[in-house]
Amino acid sequence: MARFSVRGLRLRPGQKHHESLRLVLDPLVLGGETYHTVPPETPAELVVQRAATGDIFRLALSTRLEGPCMRCLAPASLTVEVHAQEYDATDAGADEELRSEYVSDGELDAGAWARDQVALALPDQILCRPDCAGLCPICGKDLNVEPHEHAEEAVDPRWAALEAFRTDAPDG
């Protein structure tokens, strides 16, 4: 279930409605790599609370995301916790800032909202382990499996004249 009908709820201001959802989240594509939720169906808790001027939506879920490590491309996985809140004004003339992009025609697109919140909750890099060494920039080997160093590369002869300026310049 990705869409939830708000139109059918008969709530008075201050009242809440709790709903357990099973969401199938679309895969995330980050840096050209695809990350999937495991298992594909994610349990979520949705709370709709009626306010005097609109509806407040709260979403809570926990999911596992799997895909390649961003440093070495080995399989990586992480648990993502989401606790989100949205507000949607009932007044059609309300400022756009008071309207939720996930509510349209009396329905909340819980799947799109959950997917966006999972994306926002991700760390800067998805790694196979915190100390991942990545791939060697010279030969491309996995530095976690085969740590190594390369001898210093010779300077391109086209840049040799500039290298001479750098080594001959006085320290100052």
ROSE-4610 file (N, C-alpha, C; in Angstrom, 1 decimal, always signed):
// ROSE-4610
residu = [M/M/M/A/A/A/R/R/R/F/F/F/S/S/S/V/V/V/R/R/R/G/G/G/L/L/L/R/R/R/L/L/L/R/R/R/P/P/P/G/G/G/Q/Q/Q/K/K/K/H/H/H/H/H/H/E/E/E/S/S/S/L/L/L/R/R/R/L/L/L/V/V/V/L/L/L/D/D/D/P/P/P/L/L/L/V/V/V/L/L/L/G/G/G/G/G/G/E/E/E/T/T/T/Y/Y/Y/H/H/H/T/T/T/V/V/V/P/P/P/P/P/P/E/E/E/T/T/T/P/P/P/A/A/A/E/E/E/L/L/L/V/V/V/V/V/V/Q/Q/Q/R/R/R/A/A/A/A/A/A/T/T/T/G/G/G/D/D/D/I/I/I/F/F/F/R/R/R/L/L/L/A/A/A/L/L/L/S/S/S/T/T/T/R/R/R/L/L/L/E/E/E/G/G/G/P/P/P/C/C/C/M/M/M/R/R/R/C/C/C/L/L/L/A/A/A/P/P/P/A/A/A/S/S/S/L/L/L/T/T/T/V/V/V/E/E/E/V/V/V/H/H/H/A/A/A/Q/Q/Q/E/E/E/Y/Y/Y/D/D/D/A/A/A/T/T/T/D/D/D/A/A/A/G/G/G/A/A/A/D/D/D/E/E/E/E/E/E/L/L/L/R/R/R/S/S/S/E/E/E/Y/Y/Y/V/V/V/S/S/S/D/D/D/G/G/G/E/E/E/L/L/L/D/D/D/A/A/A/G/G/G/A/A/A/W/W/W/A/A/A/R/R/R/D/D/D/Q/Q/Q/V/V/V/A/A/A/L/L/L/A/A/A/L/L/L/P/P/P/D/D/D/Q/Q/Q/I/I/I/L/L/L/C/C/C/R/R/R/P/P/P/D/D/D/C/C/C/A/A/A/G/G/G/L/L/L/C/C/C/P/P/P/I/I/I/C/C/C/G/G/G/K/K/K/D/D/D/L/L/L/N/N/N/V/V/V/E/E/E/P/P/P/H/H/H/E/E/E/H/H/H/A/A/A/E/E/E/E/E/E/A/A/A/V/V/V/D/D/D/P/P/P/R/R/R/W/W/W/A/A/A/A/A/A/L/L/L/E/E/E/A/A/A/F/F/F/R/R/R/T/T/T/D/D/D/A/A/A/P/P/P/D/D/D/G/G/G]
num = [1/1/1/2/2/2/3/3/3/4/4/4/5/5/5/6/6/6/7/7/7/8/8/8/9/9/9/10/10/10/11/11/11/12/12/12/13/13/13/14/14/14/15/15/15/16/16/16/17/17/17/18/18/18/19/19/19/20/20/20/21/21/21/22/22/22/23/23/23/24/24/24/25/25/25/26/26/26/27/27/27/28/28/28/29/29/29/30/30/30/31/31/31/32/32/32/33/33/33/34/34/34/35/35/35/36/36/36/37/37/37/38/38/38/39/39/39/40/40/40/41/41/41/42/42/42/43/43/43/44/44/44/45/45/45/46/46/46/47/47/47/48/48/48/49/49/49/50/50/50/51/51/51/52/52/52/53/53/53/54/54/54/55/55/55/56/56/56/57/57/57/58/58/58/59/59/59/60/60/60/61/61/61/62/62/62/63/63/63/64/64/64/65/65/65/66/66/66/67/67/67/68/68/68/69/69/69/70/70/70/71/71/71/72/72/72/73/73/73/74/74/74/75/75/75/76/76/76/77/77/77/78/78/78/79/79/79/80/80/80/81/81/81/82/82/82/83/83/83/84/84/84/85/85/85/86/86/86/87/87/87/88/88/88/89/89/89/90/90/90/91/91/91/92/92/92/93/93/93/94/94/94/95/95/95/96/96/96/97/97/97/98/98/98/99/99/99/100/100/100/101/101/101/102/102/102/103/103/103/104/104/104/105/105/105/106/106/106/107/107/107/108/108/108/109/109/109/110/110/110/111/111/111/112/112/112/113/113/113/114/114/114/115/115/115/116/116/116/117/117/117/118/118/118/119/119/119/120/120/120/121/121/121/122/122/122/123/123/123/124/124/124/125/125/125/126/126/126/127/127/127/128/128/128/129/129/129/130/130/130/131/131/131/132/132/132/133/133/133/134/134/134/135/135/135/136/136/136/137/137/137/138/138/138/139/139/139/140/140/140/141/141/141/142/142/142/143/143/143/144/144/144/145/145/145/146/146/146/147/147/147/148/148/148/149/149/149/150/150/150/151/151/151/152/152/152/153/153/153/154/154/154/155/155/155/156/156/156/157/157/157/158/158/158/159/159/159/160/160/160/161/161/161/162/162/162/163/163/163/164/164/164/165/165/165/166/166/166/167/167/167/168/168/168/169/169/169/170/170/170/171/171/171/172/172/172]
x = [+0.8/+0.0/+0.9/+0.8/+1.6/+0.8/-0.5/-1.3/-2.3/-2.6/-3.5/-4.5/-5.8/-6.9/-7.1/-6.9/-7.2/-8.6/-9.2/-10.5/-11.5/-11.4/-12.3/-12.3/-11.3/-11.2/-12.1/-12.8/-13.8/-13.2/-12.3/-11.6/-12.0/-12.1/-12.3/-10.9/-10.8/-9.5/-9.0/-7.8/-7.2/-7.2/-8.1/-8.2/-7.1/-6.7/-5.7/-6.2/-5.6/-5.9/-4.6/-4.4/-3.2/-3.4/-2.4/-2.6/-1.2/-1.3/-0.1/-0.1/+1.1/+1.2/+2.3/+2.2/+3.3/+3.7/+4.8/+5.2/+6.3/+6.1/+7.2/+7.9/+9.1/+9.9/+10.6/+10.5/+11.3/+12.8/+13.6/+15.1/+15.6/+16.7/+17.4/+18.6/+18.8/+20.0/+20.9/+22.1/+23.0/+24.4/+24.9/+26.2/+26.1/+25.0/+24.9/+24.7/+24.7/+24.5/+23.1/+22.5/+21.2/+21.2/+20.4/+20.3/+18.8/+18.6/+17.2/+17.0/+15.7/+15.3/+15.1/+15.5/+15.5/+14.8/+13.7/+12.9/+12.2/+11.7/+11.1/+10.0/+9.2/+8.1/+8.5/+8.3/+8.7/+7.5/+7.5/+6.4/+6.6/+5.5/+5.5/+4.3/+4.5/+3.4/+3.1/+1.8/+1.4/+0.3/+0.5/-0.4/-0.9/-2.2/-2.8/-3.6/-3.2/-3.8/-4.5/-5.7/-6.5/-6.2/-5.8/-5.6/-6.7/-6.8/-7.9/-7.7/-6.5/-6.3/-5.7/-5.6/-5.1/-4.8/-4.0/-3.7/-2.2/-1.8/-0.4/-0.2/+0.8/+1.1/+2.5/+2.5/+3.7/+4.0/+5.2/+5.6/+6.8/+6.8/+7.9/+8.1/+9.4/+9.7/+11.2/+11.5/+12.9/+13.1/+14.1/+14.3/+15.8/+16.1/+17.5/+17.8/+18.8/+19.2/+20.4/+20.4/+21.6/+22.0/+23.3/+23.8/+25.4/+26.1/+27.5/+28.1/+29.3/+30.0/+30.5/+30.4/+30.8/+32.3/+33.1/+34.6/+35.1/+34.7/+35.3/+34.4/+33.1/+32.1/+31.7/+32.2/+31.8/+30.3/+29.6/+28.2/+28.2/+27.3/+27.2/+25.7/+25.5/+24.1/+24.1/+22.9/+22.8/+21.3/+21.0/+19.7/+19.4/+18.2/+17.8/+16.5/+16.6/+15.4/+14.8/+13.5/+12.8/+11.8/+11.8/+10.7/+10.5/+9.4/+9.1/+7.8/+7.6/+6.4/+6.1/+4.9/+4.4/+3.2/+2.9/+1.7/+1.1/-0.3/-1.0/-2.2/-2.2/-3.3/-4.6/-5.7/-7.0/-7.4/-7.0/-7.4/-6.7/-7.5/-6.9/-6.1/-6.4/-5.7/-4.5/-4.1/-2.9/-1.6/-0.6/+0.7/+1.2/+2.0/+2.5/+3.4/+4.0/+4.8/+4.0/+2.7/+1.8/+1.1/+1.5/+0.9/+2.0/+1.6/+2.5/+2.5/+3.7/+3.8/+3.3/+3.1/+2.8/+1.3/+0.5/-1.0/-1.6/-2.4/-3.0/-4.4/-5.4/-6.8/-7.2/-6.9/-7.3/-6.6/-5.5/-4.7/-3.2/-2.7/-1.3/-0.5/+0.5/+1.4/+2.5/+2.2/+3.1/+4.3/+4.2/+5.4/+6.5/+6.0/+7.0/+7.6/+6.7/+7.2/+8.2/+7.9/+8.9/+10.2/+10.1/+11.4/+12.2/+11.6/+12.3/+13.0/+12.2/+12.7/+13.9/+13.8/+14.9/+16.2/+16.0/+17.1/+17.7/+16.9/+17.4/+18.1/+17.8/+18.3/+19.7/+20.1/+21.3/+22.5/+23.6/+24.9/+25.5/+26.6/+27.2/+27.7/+28.2/+28.7/+28.1/+27.7/+27.3/+28.5/+29.0/+30.3/+30.0/+30.9/+30.8/+31.2/+32.1/+32.6/+33.2/+33.2/+33.6/+35.1/+35.9/+37.3/+37.7/+36.7/+36.9/+38.0/+39.0/+40.2/+39.9/+38.9/+38.5/+39.4/+39.4/+40.1/+41.4/+42.4/+43.7/+43.5/+43.8/+43.6/+44.5/+45.6/+46.5/+46.1/+45.9/+45.7/+44.2/+43.5/+42.1/+41.8/+42.9/+42.7/+42.1/+41.3/+40.7/+41.7/+41.9/+42.9/+42.5/+41.3/+40.9/+41.4/+41.5/+42.0/+43.5/+44.0/+45.4/+46.0/+46.3/+46.9/+48.3/+48.5/+49.8/+50.0/+51.2/+51.6/+52.3/+52.3/+53.0/+54.2/+55.3/+56.4/+56.0/+56.6/+56.3/+56.4/+55.4/+55.4/+56.3/+56.9/+57.8/+57.0/+57.6/+56.9/+56.8/+55.6/+55.4/+56.4/+57.2/+58.2/+57.6/+56.4/+55.8/+55.7/+55.7/+55.6/+56.9/+58.0/+59.3/+59.7/+59.5/+59.9/+59.2/+58.0/+57.3/+57.7/+58.1/+58.6/+59.9/+60.7/+62.0/+61.7/+60.7/+60.4/+60.1/+59.3/+58.8/+60.0/+61.0/+62.1/+63.2/+63.3/+64.3/+63.8/+62.5/+62.0/+62.4/+62.9/+63.3/+62.1/+62.3/+61.3/+61.0/+59.7/+59.5/+58.2]
y = [-1.2/+0.0/+1.2/+2.0/+3.2/+4.5/+4.4/+5.6/+5.4/+6.4/+6.3/+7.4/+7.1/+8.0/+8.8/+10.1/+11.0/+11.5/+11.5/+12.0/+11.3/+10.0/+9.1/+9.2/+9.8/+9.9/+11.0/+10.6/+11.5/+11.9/+12.8/+13.2/+14.7/+14.9/+16.3/+16.8/+18.2/+18.7/+18.1/+17.6/+17.0/+15.5/+14.9/+13.5/+12.9/+11.6/+11.0/+9.7/+9.3/+8.0/+7.3/+6.0/+5.2/+4.2/+4.0/+3.0/+2.3/+1.0/+0.2/-0.1/+0.3/+0.1/-0.8/-1.4/-2.2/-1.5/-0.9/-0.1/-0.8/-0.8/-1.2/+0.0/+0.2/+1.4/+1.2/+2.2/+2.1/+2.2/+1.5/+1.5/+2.9/+3.2/+4.4/+4.3/+5.2/+5.2/+6.4/+6.0/+7.0/+6.8/+7.8/+7.7/+6.6/+6.4/+5.4/+4.0/+3.8/+2.5/+2.4/+1.2/+1.0/+0.3/+0.9/+0.3/-0.1/-1.3/-1.8/-2.0/-1.9/-2.2/-3.7/-4.3/-5.7/-5.9/-6.6/-7.2/-6.1/-6.4/-5.4/-4.7/-5.3/-4.7/-4.2/-2.9/-2.3/-2.0/-2.5/-2.1/-0.6/+0.1/+1.5/+1.8/+2.8/+3.3/+4.7/+5.0/+6.3/+6.8/+8.1/+8.7/+10.0/+10.1/+11.3/+12.0/+13.3/+14.0/+15.3/+15.5/+16.6/+17.8/+18.9/+20.2/+21.1/+22.3/+23.2/+23.7/+23.8/+24.3/+23.3/+22.1/+21.1/+19.7/+19.0/+17.6/+17.5/+16.8/+16.5/+15.0/+14.7/+13.3/+13.0/+11.8/+11.3/+9.9/+9.7/+8.4/+7.8/+6.6/+5.9/+4.6/+4.3/+3.0/+2.7/+1.5/+1.0/+0.1/+0.3/-0.6/-0.9/-1.9/-2.3/-2.0/-1.3/-0.9/-1.7/-2.3/-3.1/-2.6/-2.6/-2.2/-2.2/-1.7/-1.7/-0.6/-0.9/+0.0/+1.1/+2.4/+3.5/+3.7/+2.9/+3.0/+1.8/+0.6/-0.6/-1.5/-1.1/-1.8/-3.2/-3.6/-4.8/-4.7/-5.7/-5.6/-4.8/-3.9/-3.1/-3.1/-2.9/-2.8/-1.9/-1.3/-0.5/-0.4/-0.1/+0.0/+1.5/+1.9/+3.3/+3.4/+4.4/+4.7/+6.0/+6.0/+7.2/+7.6/+8.9/+9.5/+10.8/+10.9/+12.1/+12.7/+14.0/+14.7/+15.7/+15.7/+16.6/+17.3/+18.5/+19.2/+19.6/+19.5/+19.9/+20.7/+22.0/+22.9/+22.5/+22.5/+22.2/+23.4/+24.6/+25.7/+25.7/+25.6/+25.6/+26.8/+27.9/+29.2/+29.4/+28.4/+28.5/+28.6/+29.2/+29.3/+27.9/+27.9/+26.6/+25.9/+26.7/+26.2/+25.4/+25.6/+24.9/+23.7/+23.4/+22.3/+21.2/+20.0/+18.9/+18.4/+18.2/+17.7/+16.3/+15.6/+14.2/+14.0/+15.1/+15.0/+15.6/+14.8/+15.2/+14.6/+15.4/+14.8/+14.0/+14.4/+13.7/+12.4/+12.2/+11.0/+11.3/+10.6/+10.8/+9.7/+10.1/+9.2/+8.8/+7.8/+7.4/+6.7/+6.0/+5.4/+6.4/+7.4/+8.5/+9.2/+9.5/+10.2/+9.3/+8.1/+7.1/+7.0/+6.9/+6.8/+8.0/+9.2/+10.4/+10.6/+10.1/+10.2/+9.2/+8.1/+7.1/+7.7/+8.4/+9.0/+10.1/+10.9/+12.0/+11.4/+10.3/+9.7/+9.0/+8.8/+8.1/+8.9/+8.1/+8.8/+9.3/+10.1/+10.7/+9.6/+8.5/+7.4/+6.0/+5.1/+3.8/+2.9/+2.4/+1.6/+0.2/-0.7/-2.1/-2.3/-1.4/-1.3/+0.0/+0.5/+1.9/+2.2/+1.2/+1.4/+1.0/+1.0/+0.5/+1.4/+0.7/+1.4/+1.7/+1.1/+1.5/+0.8/+1.3/+0.8/+1.6/+0.9/+1.6/+2.5/+3.8/+4.7/+4.4/+3.6/+3.4/+2.1/+1.0/-0.3/-0.8/-0.2/-0.6/-1.8/-2.4/-3.5/-3.1/-4.0/-3.7/-3.6/-2.5/-2.3/-2.9/-3.4/-4.2/-5.6/-6.1/-7.5/-7.5/-6.6/-6.6/-5.2/-4.8/-3.5/-3.4/-2.3/-2.1/-0.7/-0.3/+1.0/+0.9/+1.9/+1.9/+2.8/+2.5/+3.4/+4.7/+5.8/+7.1/+7.1/+7.6/+7.7/+8.7/+8.5/+9.5/+10.6/+11.8/+13.0/+13.0/+13.4/+13.5/+14.5/+14.2/+15.1/+16.5/+16.5/+17.8/+18.7/+18.2/+19.0/+19.2/+18.6/+18.7/+20.1/+21.0/+22.4/+23.1/+22.8/+23.4/+22.7/+21.4/+20.8/+21.4/+21.8/+22.5/+23.8/+24.6/+25.8/+25.5/+24.5/+24.2/+23.8/+23.0/+22.5/+23.6/+24.5/+25.6/+26.8/+26.9/+28.1/+28.2/+29.4/+29.5/+29.4/+28.9/+28.7/+30.1/+30.4/+31.8/+31.9]
z = [+0.0/+0.0/+0.0/-1.0/-1.1/-0.9/-1.2/-1.0/+0.1/+0.9/+2.0/+1.8/+1.9/+1.7/+3.0/+2.9/+4.1/+4.0/+2.8/+2.6/+3.4/+3.6/+4.2/+5.8/+6.3/+7.8/+8.3/+9.3/+9.9/+11.3/+11.3/+12.5/+12.9/+14.2/+14.6/+15.1/+15.2/+15.6/+16.9/+16.9/+18.1/+18.0/+17.2/+17.1/+16.2/+16.5/+15.7/+15.2/+14.1/+13.5/+13.3/+13.8/+13.6/+12.6/+11.7/+10.6/+10.5/+10.4/+10.1/+8.6/+8.0/+6.5/+6.2/+5.0/+4.4/+3.1/+3.1/+1.9/+1.1/-0.2/-1.1/-1.6/-1.2/-1.6/-2.9/-3.7/-5.0/-4.7/-5.5/-5.2/-5.3/-4.6/-4.7/-5.6/-6.5/-7.3/-6.9/-6.3/-5.8/-6.5/-7.2/-7.8/-8.9/-9.5/-10.6/-10.1/-8.8/-8.2/-7.5/-7.6/-7.1/-5.7/-4.8/-3.4/-3.2/-2.7/-2.5/-1.0/-0.7/+0.7/+0.8/+2.0/+2.2/+3.6/+3.6/+2.6/+1.8/+0.6/-0.3/+0.4/+1.2/+1.9/+3.3/+3.5/+4.8/+5.6/+6.9/+7.7/+8.2/+8.3/+8.7/+9.6/+10.4/+11.2/+10.8/+10.5/+10.1/+11.1/+11.5/+12.4/+11.7/+11.6/+11.0/+12.2/+12.4/+13.5/+12.8/+13.1/+12.6/+13.5/+12.9/+13.5/+13.1/+13.7/+13.3/+11.9/+11.4/+10.0/+9.0/+9.4/+8.5/+9.1/+8.5/+9.0/+9.2/+10.3/+10.7/+10.4/+9.7/+9.4/+10.0/+10.7/+11.3/+10.7/+10.3/+9.7/+10.5/+10.8/+11.5/+10.8/+10.5/+9.9/+10.1/+9.9/+10.0/+8.8/+8.0/+6.9/+6.7/+6.0/+5.7/+4.2/+3.9/+2.6/+2.2/+1.0/+0.5/-0.9/-1.1/-2.4/-2.3/-3.3/-3.3/-2.3/-1.8/-1.0/-1.9/-1.4/-2.2/-2.3/-1.6/-1.8/-2.5/-2.2/-2.8/-3.6/-3.7/-4.5/-3.9/-2.8/-2.1/-1.6/-1.3/-0.8/+0.5/+0.6/+1.9/+2.2/+3.5/+4.0/+5.3/+5.5/+6.7/+7.0/+8.3/+8.8/+8.8/+8.3/+8.2/+9.1/+10.0/+10.9/+10.4/+10.3/+9.8/+10.8/+11.2/+12.0/+11.4/+10.7/+9.9/+10.2/+9.9/+10.1/+8.9/+8.5/+7.4/+7.9/+7.4/+7.6/+6.3/+6.2/+5.0/+5.4/+5.0/+5.4/+4.6/+5.2/+4.5/+3.7/+3.9/+3.1/+1.8/+0.7/-0.6/-1.0/-0.3/-0.6/+0.3/+1.1/+2.0/+1.2/+1.8/+1.2/+0.8/-0.2/-0.7/+0.4/+1.3/+2.3/+3.3/+3.4/+4.3/+3.7/+2.4/+1.7/+1.6/+1.7/+1.6/+0.1/-0.4/-1.8/-1.9/-0.8/-0.8/-0.7/-0.5/-0.4/-1.7/-2.3/-3.6/-3.7/-3.9/-4.1/-2.9/-1.7/-0.5/-0.2/-0.9/-0.7/-0.3/+0.6/+1.0/+0.3/-0.5/-1.1/-0.1/+0.7/+1.8/+1.2/+0.1/-0.5/-0.9/-1.6/-2.1/-0.9/+0.1/+1.3/+2.0/+2.2/+2.9/+2.2/+0.9/+0.1/+0.2/+0.1/+0.3/+1.6/+2.7/+4.0/+4.2/+3.6/+3.7/+3.1/+1.9/+1.2/+2.1/+2.8/+3.6/+4.9/+5.3/+6.5/+6.3/+5.0/+4.7/+5.1/+5.5/+5.7/+4.4/+4.6/+3.4/+2.4/+3.0/+2.2/+2.8/+1.9/+2.3/+2.2/+3.3/+3.3/+3.7/+3.3/+3.7/+5.2/+5.6/+7.0/+7.2/+8.5/+8.7/+8.3/+8.3/+8.0/+6.6/+5.7/+4.3/+3.6/+3.1/+2.5/+1.0/+0.4/-1.0/-2.0/-3.2/-4.3/-4.6/-5.0/-5.3/-6.5/-6.5/-7.6/-8.8/-8.6/-9.6/-10.4/-9.7/-10.3/-10.2/-9.2/-9.1/-8.2/-7.5/-6.7/-5.3/-4.7/-3.4/-2.3/-1.7/-0.7/+0.6/+0.8/+2.0/+1.9/+0.7/+0.5/+0.3/-0.4/-0.8/-0.6/+0.7/+0.9/+0.3/-0.5/-1.1/-1.5/-1.9/-2.3/-3.7/-4.5/-5.7/-5.6/-6.3/-6.3/-6.9/-6.5/-7.0/-8.5/-9.2/-10.6/-11.1/-12.3/-12.9/-13.4/-13.3/-13.8/-15.3/-15.8/-17.2/-17.8/-18.8/-19.3/-19.7/-20.1/-20.5/-19.3/-18.1/-16.9/-16.2/-16.7/-16.1/-15.9/-16.8/-16.7/-15.5/-15.3/-14.1/-12.8/-12.8/-11.7/-11.2/-12.2/-11.9/-11.2/-11.6/-10.9/-9.4/-9.2/-7.8/-7.0/-7.5/-6.7/-6.5/-7.5/-7.4/-6.7/-6.4/-5.7/-4.3/-3.8/-2.5/-1.5/-0.3/+0.7/+1.2/+1.2/+1.7/+2.2]
